[in-house]
Amino acid sequence: MWRPDRASDRPLYQQIATNIEQRISLGEMPPGSPLPSERKLAQQLGVNRSTVMQAYEMLRASGLIESLTGSGTRVCRDREGSAPRQTPNWSRYVESGTLQPNLPLMRRIREGLQSGVPFINFAGGELAPDLSPNDAIADIMTSHPFREPLGYGNPQGYVPLRVALASFLLEQRGIAATDESILVTSGSQQSLYLLTQCLLNPGDAIAIENPSYAYSLAMFHSAGIRLFGLPVDDEGVHPDGIRSLHKQHRVRMVLLNPNYQNPTGTVMSAERRIEVLACCEELGIPIVEDDPFSLTAFGEQPPPPLKSLDRNGTVLYIGSLSKIAASGLRIGWMVAPHTVIRRLADARQQMDFGLSIFPQWIAARLLDSTSFLPHIEQLRIALRDRRDVMASALRRMLPGEISFELPQGGLNLWCRIHGEVNDYALLENGIRNGVVFVPGSVYGAEHGYVRLSYARPPMEEIEMGIDKFAQALYKSLRT
Ligand SMILES: Cc1ncc(COP(=O)(O)O)c(C=O)c1O
């Protein structure tokens, strides 16, 4: 919340008046809206009541606010001396539109992180700055002159990047793609957004793992998509689950995250991949294979992607540099049949005319550079070390309160809490203690689960963060 600056030369009452004036002109306080009482505002801002009285007096004199006996102070409806003007009712406008607000718990986490107070961040599913290939990127930017045309680019993506991606995917994941079958997107997120906007209709049903990252995405709700959870065991989802959901709801798409699934860390077994693909081929349902984590394997590689087994064009494969290089590059991709790629690239023209050339140019050179695969090797080791530090701190500090499977890749630890706990209360207690994490209900799980990311905070903060989390949990557990 804004507060006047006591170190400034400007009197406090003037700072308060200016702040209110700005909020009126930005439409945050539309005509007719009430101002807090002098006493209340003085309390909120930590100033004397007489300071607020002076500020209000100044605003009254300039005709911006009026005080009516019995009804308090409010923003003037008609500005003195000018024809009546109406500020648009922004509060009403922002409730409109097709994109719905994010989930309240996600908004609360973001608010906490943006409050300026330092937090240990177990909520961000992204790499800490020291895990990104910053030196390699700096080297690309200094040693290669940038001479690309700066007009609107190809909406399907920068061709050299698509060519680099085709060989990267073949070598690393056994996926046969050509530059024609690849669409470059602003992270995997945009691939998911384009799919919901271009290939589905409001009311359509999609099947997702339960719990799933997709539950946290208001974009599906905004598009009127109905999400149905598939039960998951140690090997991933079972084809029987897909068949039975399809029977009940006519599933139009199956969305899977088979490697180190977000949030649970599960890896779908090789047999299940074959069975699930065969089932979807038989039912004629496309599979979206969302695969941002496969290259983070700590030991053994995960089984081949469904896309590498796909002979029928059933699988739409989505990948990203976010979890293996840097989320801020906003480089993602989709491998799909030409009809789909053409449709989505056409839609890009309506959205943004395609991604900026700069991150694409960097990504193309990064993928081709000799340092990229060694970077991934180091990243795997660094992530495994962080996982181990987090896991041992949890075992030490919360021995009977929490259990988890040790993930074999990815960025997250999915914990079950023993005992009754309310997600909202737990998060609030965490925020009060200076630590944030994602309560499991964000991903569609029942209360009593939590996702802790070990990739985002600096290594040396992990133990302290778990200590803070443990205190928040003890406080929240109902006795
Ligand atoms: C499973 C999964 N898919 C997609 C995304 C979106 O990532 P990005 O848009 O940064 O590639 C995330 C991010 O956490 C994720 O966990």
The ligand as a Tripos MOL2 file, in Angstrom:
@<TRIPOS>MOLECULE
LIG
   16    16     1     0     0
SMALL
NO_CHARGES

@<TRIPOS>ATOM
      1 C1          3.5960  -28.7550  -17.4080 C.3       1 LIG1
      2 C2          3.8140  -27.3470  -17.8410 C.ar      1 LIG1
      3 N1          3.4330  -26.9590  -19.0630 N.ar      1 LIG1
      4 C3          3.6220  -25.7130  -19.4980 C.ar      1 LIG1
      5 C4          4.1860  -24.7550  -18.7020 C.ar      1 LIG1
      6 C5          4.3560  -23.3530  -19.2370 C.3       1 LIG1
      7 O1          5.7170  -23.0280  -19.3470 O.3       1 LIG1
      8 P1          6.3280  -21.9870  -20.3740 P.3       1 LIG1
      9 O2          5.1970  -21.2200  -20.9830 O.co2     1 LIG1
     10 O3          7.2310  -21.1270  -19.5820 O.co2     1 LIG1
     11 O4          7.0410  -22.8060  -21.4010 O.co2     1 LIG1
     12 C6          4.5600  -25.0890  -17.4000 C.ar      1 LIG1
     13 C7          5.1030  -24.0610  -16.4950 C.2       1 LIG1
     14 O5          5.3020  -24.2560  -15.3300 O.2       1 LIG1
     15 C8          4.3810  -26.4120  -16.9660 C.ar      1 LIG1
     16 O6          4.7400  -26.7980  -15.7440 O.3       1 LIG1
@<TRIPOS>BOND
     1     1     2 1
     2     2     3 ar
     3     2    15 ar
     4     3     4 ar
     5     4     5 ar
     6     5     6 1
     7     5    12 ar
     8     6     7 1
     9     7     8 1
    10     8     9 2
    11     8    10 1
    12     8    11 1
    13    12    13 1
    14    12    15 ar
    15    13    14 2
    16    15    16 1
@<TRIPOS>SUBSTRUCTURE
     1 LIG1         1 GROUP 0 **** ****
